[in-house]
Amino acid sequence: MTAVTPVKRPSAAVKTRGKYFLATFGCQMNSYDSNLIGSMLEGRGMASTEDPAQADVLIVNTCSIRGGAEDRAYARIASMKHYKRQRPDVRIAVIGCMAQNHGEKIPTALEHVDYVVGPDGYRELEGLLFSESPLPARKVWTDQNDFENYEGLMARLDGSVSSHITIMRGCNKQCAYCIVPNVRGVERSREADTILAEVRHAVSEGVPEVCLLGQTVNSYRTETDTFPGLLRKLEAVEGLRRIRFTSPHPRHFDPETIHAMAECGKVCNHVHLPLQSGSNAILKKMRRQYTRERYLEIVAELRAAIPNLAITTDIIAGFVGETEQDFEDTLALMREVRFDHAFMFSYSPPRRHAGLRGTRDAVPGRKAGSSRTRYRIADAAHGRAP
């Protein structure tokens, strides 16, 4: 069994190593990674600060899911140049998905950046920041590691009511609009014992709820455990009151998973079930691995097993080649399901994603981000007739 190192507050005996500032862009996975890095740094005696002017280390954890997210990250990193000018010993690191995606481009464009580190290189980042040697000539550390799960480490808690805990990293799905497999690597799951240890630590700190994280969280699998098996193990954790998880993939809602959700009283009666499109033609182009018919079957199976289930979803409007009929198919499915909430996006391809070349053209005859389109989606989400 892998030993897990819990978060420790620096004691008076630990040499103070200064302060760090950490800005996070993107999803809950990035937030968890930032808490993991924060735990590493605080274990080395550093203290967190919200004021970058007071920090000895500046870290920007970046997102590459949409062009706008990259633009915001670049602007934030560029704004840090004057801290380096005022205090040349300040170290600046760019980490996360955009770091993996852009690599050498970042220090070329922003010469004040000391390190660029991808999602599999955070152990390397810790060594770089605390090295007594001069700064290495190498600035970019984006080698992918198909086995890195940060076993033996534990992230800081990110809340007093609910805390996110990553149970797996990477993704094998290759959805046409998503860059995650390119920047986070292949799917790999943490050992259940280390997850249970992290959950018990959260409970011991007074946190009653955990939210399990993974790019396709319900595909979790190790040599000895599956996702429904993990839910049942968490059900037995004394003091834990509620279990949530995000984001699952419709393909992995098999009968065993649905039964575990229904039978485990601590699993909240809510599921986030990303749809993306209600058109079979668009789902195929997106490489989503299910049809609208199968999606509706999953909804029916979930609602039959779990009374008063809340279902939320994700919708992308304006994907490449989407016709008015494709869009109407999505609206019709939304009216049929009557989701409790929906996150709705106009399609925006990630930059520098080879699998998406030639996909920037707007949808002919209709702008996906128009007010009328948004209102039509909202009406459908609330079950209102067109």
Disulfide bonds with the S-S distance in Angstrom:
none
